[in-house]
């Protein structure tokens, strides 16, 4: 029985985090604070209701102007990171790692040259 309580708490935490992270403009039904209260107050029914009825669907987020929001976010990312926004996270991480290795090798070469003098 204590395992059921742990599972319930985990479900509540996951749903609450999902509610907090979700954009308030795309939530269906009632506002986010009401979904949070329902999720905590109604055992198992609240979280299931959020997942089934309140959580935004992928196609709805495209209809309500989220594409414009995403485009603005991509512009901001491009301006701040200086990288190509079309690259996925793995490619960006690999590029960053290659730059770090190149810089480290350059520093080692400079240190060897100074030591050999």
ABEGO torsion letter per residue (X at the ends): XAAAAAAAAAAAAAAAAAAAABBAAABBEBBAAAAAAAAAABBGAAAAAAAAAABBBAAAAAAAGAAAAAAAAAAAAAAAAGBBAABBAAAAAAAAAAAAAAAAAAAAAAAAAAAAX
